[in-house]
Amino acid sequence: MPEGHSVHRITRQFARNYLGKRVAVSSPQGRFAADAALISGHAMVDARAVGKQMFLEFDNGLWLRVHLGMYGAWDFAGEIKMDATIASANGRMGQTNQRGTILDSAGENSLHSIGAPRRTRVRMAESEKPGEVTDAFPPEPVGQVRARLLTDTVCADLRGPTACEVVDAARVAEVIAKLGPDPLNDDEVESEERFTATVRRKPTPIALLLMDQSVVSGIGNVYRAEMLFRARVNPHTPGRLVPDETVRGLWRDWVHLLRIGVETGQMMTMDGLDGDSYRNAMANRADRHWVYKREGLPCRVCGTNIVLEEMAARKLYWCPRCQA
């Protein structure tokens, strides 16, 4: 499932390429046709992400709400304006970015070249693919396209979302009110207090609380495992037994890691890397995580084999010694 950094990056793509433009909205698949008709022909006036959900506002007061879930993905085609976040991942955008980002010898990736729109087709999905040149515009729909958002220069196709619906402002407010704080949207001090108070009164294991979107928005399986290791917290510890200082530390680490994820397009959870170490970590998942997907391998700190277990039907990775 895409984590918070990915949804914020997709939202930036819409903000960069769609705001202020009239959008033809359709449903090649047919399942979204009635809702599409409500916003088609209207201009997009806002694009915002809250945790794992995205909200696109149109000039008639209606919003498109999208939750990608486990399998959803956006494909963009046309003259796509690449902002710094997208360029930093060299066109490989969204979700966990398993293919990695290739940096030059200076640890950079030509951010100074951002500017002219590039005619390309890029997929914002779990299975990342580099941009490919395409001459046909708009391209023919491929697969089960739930929704297509088309301007005169850019096309975005949505496939496989958990939620795709047109709602009014009241419904948007209702959905957001049920979500936990998002570091990129909410006041950091107030959000830290809200998160800490919620966690400290719950008997639920901290590993489950971090994945509960009503407690904190945007954290998924990768960030959950890495944050708990970085804090040296046993994932089974009830929230109310985690010390106040440690809970606040988890929140501050989420603020830190989310910003890195949005800026780089990677869930970089190892700090202090430089030179070849940083370039390797950006390029390869195996070099940028402490415990995620490292089951059976020795802990990078203590040498104990990393454990993989199932908690609430999701995989959990942790070190039984460092997080005792």
Phi, psi and omega in degrees: 000135179299140180262178191304321182299323182293316181292322176297322180292319177297319179298321176299324178299316177294318180299321183288324190252345188239333186301134180084358182252146174285139187237128172273117183249129181219176179224086180308326178287329179102338186289339184250010190301314183296316179291321181302321182297336182288334184242349182298135180091354179263158180275141174280129184242350178203150176217121182218150177241141172228108183060239183262009181244146179240142181231124179245121183261143178244164189287001174259012176086002179261157183233146169261120178255129181229130170236117186290335182063213183280329192238358183291152179202150174251136170247125177254139177220154177114206182273083188273125175278121183268117174274180186299322181295313182293317180296326182296335177260013176052041176083000179259100193241147166099160177042224188272000173050053187299335183283344176083173180239126180267120181256158177280182187296341179269359182082016181240179181210053171058044179294337180292346184273000181296141177164272185297137175300148180244131176282113188202175173226120182231147181251128178256088190205178180297315178270093187287143176227140176296159178298142178236137180292136177222135182268328183286130176214130353287153180290157175294139177301138179245124179076201184272086182276110181291316182217142174237127177247115190234129169248189180285349182232340186227143178231134177234124180249133180250130178232143168065028182284157171286322180224135175207103185210153174263128185225166176268176184298326180296320179291322176301313180298322180296316180295313183296325181297335181273353182266150176287174183295146177243120184302334183273353181243326192254158177302126187295320182293310179297321181293320177298317179295317180296314180298313182297315181297319181294311182297319187288349177254003185260138174275356183291142177306141183300328179296326178282324180297321181294337179267353181278113186289349174276346178268314179206136184270135167103342183282133176238199189296321182292305182297324179302308182298316184290320180296318180294323176292314181301328180270355183057046181252131174294126185296342182271356182295127176301142182307319184290347179261356176280126183304147181307315182298323180290320178298316178296324177295323177297316179298314182294327177291324177295319176303313182297310185289324179296317180297319177297317181298318180292320183289321186259341185080008180232147174275073181280113185242008175249118182272163171078011179278147175213169177057224182298326181298318180291316179298318178296320180294321178293328184274331188227127179302323183298341183256004184237003180237152178278314185229334186299128180063024181246025180303136179083350178266153181292139176303138181293343182258309188247348179089351177291142181296135177291137183262143171241126175221171179253131177227118181053045175068014176236148180286139181233126181247133179197163179258117184292347178264306181297331182248031181296000000 
